[in-house]
Amino acid sequence: MKKIFIDCGTHLFQGLCEFVEKYNIDSTWECYSFECNPITFELSKDNYKTLTESWGLNITHYNKAVYTENTKLKVHCSKDEWGENSFDYISAGSNVLLNAPDYDSISKAAFNYKDEELLVDSIDFCEFLEERCTKDDFVVIKMDIEGSEFYVLPKIIEKKLFNLIDEISIEFHERFFEPKSKYIKLKNEYLKIFSENGVKILEWK
């Protein structure tokens, strides 16, 4: 049995650090991290070095978007600013949504996207799970993919890959879609389906 942690929407590894503490993740775990924003990915390299060399973690880090197919997608990158240290990079978040949101009701701020067009490779997340995980592995997923969970989760459900996931923590972004009531209903349906199929599923903030 392998222990596997999959970080979907890594940013600068802030969430990964939280899960390292929660699950006592060490060098015996296989860790896979995905960050779609190529600018943030470049900025994360010092933190990656700290986590792999000083902390001894086994992390494979991809500049790819978690999605439903292997293709190329446009990344809507926010104009971000540095915080006080390398793990504290202030960001409104980047996304690969077909219709990028203009405003985030949680942060109560408008998105300020970069003007240049950036393309990034995406992965078929279901294919990735099937290639890397077995039903005997202990698999933990953190998913913070700025709305793309509404693309990815239905495909996991459709393919019935519940036996490849033990625990999943998701930040839902129903606020990025209209009508919001529809996406709140979808979120609750996803939570129910995963739970009923033996997956411990939590909302993560």
Buried (B, 14 or more C-beta within 10 A) or exposed (E): EEBBBBBBBBBBBEBBBEBBEEBEBEEEBBBBBBBBBBBBBEBBEEBBEBBBEEEEBBBEBBBBBBBBEEEEBBBBBBEBEEEEEBBEBEBBBBBBBEEBBEEBEEEEEEBEBBEEEBEBBBBBBBBBBEEBBEEEBBBBBBBBBBBBBBBBBBBBBEEEBBBBBBBBBBBBBBBBBEEEEEBBEBBEEBBEBBEEBEBEBEEBE
